[in-house]
Amino acid sequence: MPRLEVRVPLEYELDQMLQVMCDAFDLPFDAAKTVFYTDPCFDITHKRVLLAEGRIVSCLTLVPARMRIGADALPIVGVAGVATSPELQGQGLASHLLKQTMESLQDGPYAAAILVTSSPSLYKRLGWTVVGCDTRFWVQADALGHKPARPRVRRATEKDWPRIEEIHSRTLGLHHGALIRDRMRWDYVRRFVQTVLVCRDATVSGYAFLQHDEAAPLCRVLEAEAQSPRALCDLLRAAAEATGAEVLEVPEAPGRIDSLESMGIPCDHVQEAPVTVLAIVLREEHGAALRQAELALSPADHF
Ligand SMILES: CC(C)(COP(=O)(O)OP(=O)(O)OC[C@H]1O[C@@H](n2cnc3c(N)ncnc32)[C@H](O)[C@@H]1OP(=O)(O)O)[C@@H](O)C(=O)NCCC(=O)NCCS
């Protein structure tokens, strides 16, 4: 067994950590470097690396946040970017890193660690439990009907952001499992979303965050809030127009599929592996609430 050590990386080791992530996630190093170092949430003390015989072979990033659980806003820590060098995978390295990291967080400030994945088996073996499912569905763009004579959806401008933040705080931000968005988290969300649409009635009353790839016929709606099913339909139609997408992937929110289907718009469940939300309880007094949580985490909040 090689000599293993888990710790916070030193400043000069960050490029090595990033290299492990790039190799594991198949990312180009130079492009990833800019994103890595300019992340508004970047904090070296939240990184963890596993060294085998002095070389970084596995890593992860902790993302402290507050999560709405019922009426409370509990401090939690997200786990993101779990990666092992491809040639060393399958030897228990990520398991060791995760176990040691979770042990070091026991009885600290966080109620639980949370992560989002479509391959939960590794984490389940380590005692993580499924506490939510990020349900998404597909809508065909041509099922959304024709553009209204007076479109009420347009691209957002800088001036729309305070209103978007206000709408979120009164709607999706109150949902069970929503992350509390402070300034830093809003900066992260703004950086992450590619296109933002707003829906205007007397004033801006809804919005949609989009992510899409020019070559792909699919547009992911990361988050959408609208005052009525008709307004949601207008946002989705405008999303398809703005991106040229044929299919929209939309996150479920209570009653959303039912209301679209009642307007004659068919909704198909996404067929890929479902995205699950997993948790490991770090402070037992919150165990019961978290184990039955059924958390709905917005795709725009994924760590
Ligand atoms: C996931 C990953 C970090 C596991 O690292 P590792 O050091 O090989 O992990 P361990 O040896 O402790 O455990 C291996 C288990 O990881 C799981 N695993 C493999 N690929 C995985 C993936 N892409 N996502 C999640 N789990 C994965 C499998 O359950 C595997 O168990 P098995 O060999 O019995 O099937 C590594 O495969 C990796 O870097 N993958 C690419 C990046 C990635 O997808 N990260 C996960 C984001 S949630």
The ligand as an SDF file (V2000), in Angstrom:
LIG
                    3D

 48 50  0  0  0  0  0  0  0  0999 V2000
  -15.3400    8.8460   -9.8160 C   0  0  0  0  0  0  0  0  0  0  0  0
  -13.8400    8.7190   -9.5040 C   0  0  0  0  0  0  0  0  0  0  0  0
  -13.4140    9.9820   -8.7430 C   0  0  0  0  0  0  0  0  0  0  0  0
  -13.5990    7.5120   -8.6360 C   0  0  0  0  0  0  0  0  0  0  0  0
  -12.2410    7.5220   -8.2840 O   0  0  0  0  0  0  0  0  0  0  0  0
  -11.4990    6.1760   -7.8530 P   0  0  0  0  0  0  0  0  0  0  0  0
  -10.2410    6.5500   -7.1620 O   0  0  0  0  0  0  0  0  0  0  0  0
  -11.4090    5.2740   -9.0210 O   0  0  0  0  0  0  0  0  0  0  0  0
  -12.5660    5.6130   -6.8100 O   0  0  0  0  0  0  0  0  0  0  0  0
  -12.5190    4.2930   -5.9600 P   0  0  0  0  0  0  0  0  0  0  0  0
  -11.4440    3.3950   -6.4880 O   0  0  0  0  0  0  0  0  0  0  0  0
  -12.4800    4.6620   -4.5410 O   0  0  0  0  0  0  0  0  0  0  0  0
  -13.9390    3.7240   -6.2840 O   0  0  0  0  0  0  0  0  0  0  0  0
  -14.1930    3.2420   -7.6000 C   0  0  0  0  0  0  0  0  0  0  0  0
  -15.6750    3.4090   -7.8320 C   0  0  0  0  0  0  0  0  0  0  0  0
  -15.9870    4.6630   -8.3720 O   0  0  0  0  0  0  0  0  0  0  0  0
  -17.2200    4.5450   -9.0630 C   0  0  0  0  0  0  0  0  0  0  0  0
  -17.1280    5.3260  -10.2750 N   0  0  0  0  0  0  0  0  0  0  0  0
  -16.4550    5.0600  -11.4050 C   0  0  0  0  0  0  0  0  0  0  0  0
  -16.6430    6.0550  -12.2880 N   0  0  0  0  0  0  0  0  0  0  0  0
  -17.4620    6.9480  -11.7010 C   0  0  0  0  0  0  0  0  0  0  0  0
  -18.0270    8.1800  -12.0930 C   0  0  0  0  0  0  0  0  0  0  0  0
  -17.7830    8.7130  -13.2930 N   0  0  0  0  0  0  0  0  0  0  0  0
  -18.8010    8.8670  -11.1950 N   0  0  0  0  0  0  0  0  0  0  0  0
  -19.0380    8.3710   -9.9790 C   0  0  0  0  0  0  0  0  0  0  0  0
  -18.5560    7.1810   -9.5640 N   0  0  0  0  0  0  0  0  0  0  0  0
  -17.7720    6.4910  -10.4080 C   0  0  0  0  0  0  0  0  0  0  0  0
  -17.4790    3.1020   -9.3180 C   0  0  0  0  0  0  0  0  0  0  0  0
  -18.5380    2.7230   -8.4610 O   0  0  0  0  0  0  0  0  0  0  0  0
  -16.2070    2.4450   -8.8760 C   0  0  0  0  0  0  0  0  0  0  0  0
  -16.5000    1.2570   -8.2480 O   0  0  0  0  0  0  0  0  0  0  0  0
  -16.3070   -0.1110   -9.0740 P   0  0  0  0  0  0  0  0  0  0  0  0
  -14.8860   -0.0800   -9.5320 O   0  0  0  0  0  0  0  0  0  0  0  0
  -16.6190   -1.1370   -8.0560 O   0  0  0  0  0  0  0  0  0  0  0  0
  -17.3040   -0.0250  -10.1720 O   0  0  0  0  0  0  0  0  0  0  0  0
  -13.0030    8.5700  -10.8000 C   0  0  0  0  0  0  0  0  0  0  0  0
  -13.5350    7.4740  -11.5230 O   0  0  0  0  0  0  0  0  0  0  0  0
  -12.9900    9.7920  -11.6870 C   0  0  0  0  0  0  0  0  0  0  0  0
  -12.1300   10.6660  -11.5320 O   0  0  0  0  0  0  0  0  0  0  0  0
  -13.9310    9.8400  -12.6440 N   0  0  0  0  0  0  0  0  0  0  0  0
  -14.0140   10.9570  -13.5890 C   0  0  0  0  0  0  0  0  0  0  0  0
  -14.5390   12.1990  -12.9060 C   0  0  0  0  0  0  0  0  0  0  0  0
  -15.9320   11.9860  -12.3120 C   0  0  0  0  0  0  0  0  0  0  0  0
  -16.8360   11.5380  -12.9770 O   0  0  0  0  0  0  0  0  0  0  0  0
  -16.0770   12.3430  -11.0100 N   0  0  0  0  0  0  0  0  0  0  0  0
  -17.3070   12.1140  -10.2650 C   0  0  0  0  0  0  0  0  0  0  0  0
  -18.1740   13.2860  -10.2210 C   0  0  0  0  0  0  0  0  0  0  0  0
  -19.6090   12.9310   -9.2110 S   0  0  0  0  0  0  0  0  0  0  0  0
  1  2  1  0
  2  3  1  0
  2  4  1  0
  2 36  1  0
  4  5  1  0
  5  6  1  0
  6  7  2  0
  6  8  1  0
  6  9  1  0
  9 10  1  0
 10 11  2  0
 10 12  1  0
 10 13  1  0
 13 14  1  0
 14 15  1  0
 15 16  1  0
 15 30  1  0
 16 17  1  0
 17 18  1  0
 17 28  1  0
 18 19  1  0
 18 27  1  0
 19 20  2  0
 20 21  1  0
 21 22  1  0
 21 27  2  0
 22 23  1  0
 22 24  2  0
 24 25  1  0
 25 26  2  0
 26 27  1  0
 28 29  1  0
 28 30  1  0
 30 31  1  0
 31 32  1  0
 32 33  2  0
 32 34  1  0
 32 35  1  0
 36 37  1  0
 36 38  1  0
 38 39  2  0
 38 40  1  0
 40 41  1  0
 41 42  1  0
 42 43  1  0
 43 44  2  0
 43 45  1  0
 45 46  1  0
 46 47  1  0
 47 48  1  0
M  END
$$$$
